[in-house]
């Protein structure tokens, strides 16, 4: 039983550390490494993209998002528009931006990898708990 609890704890620690390493690796490869809270301050009407034109839409609404990056306030138009608008005035968003060119940004979307990494992290935590419970059951036996 003592070996089993050690194996559970070891597996849990490996899963937790592996998750941390992969998160660090993926964040290092991202083009947009800066993070900020943004707010839609305006909706600008302009021409639609090619897909919108093919659908017969005459105009798109493009959000202007205000955010702070490197201590400076930026108000930039988001490159993706829609009709009807997917955004509303004063809507709060999480964005990520290029550290060298903070005016280049995108809206932060949940990556399927982040869900997988969170699941693996929780699995590692559960293995650690199972190892601890197994150890306590063995230690209190006798």
PyMOL commands that set and color helices and strands:
alter all, ss='L'
color gray80, all
select helices_A, chain A and resi 2-29+50-54+112-139
alter helices_A, ss='H'
color red, helices_A
select strands_A, chain A and resi 34-46+60-69+72-77+92-97+105-107
alter strands_A, ss='S'
color yellow, strands_A
deselect
rebuild
show_as cartoon
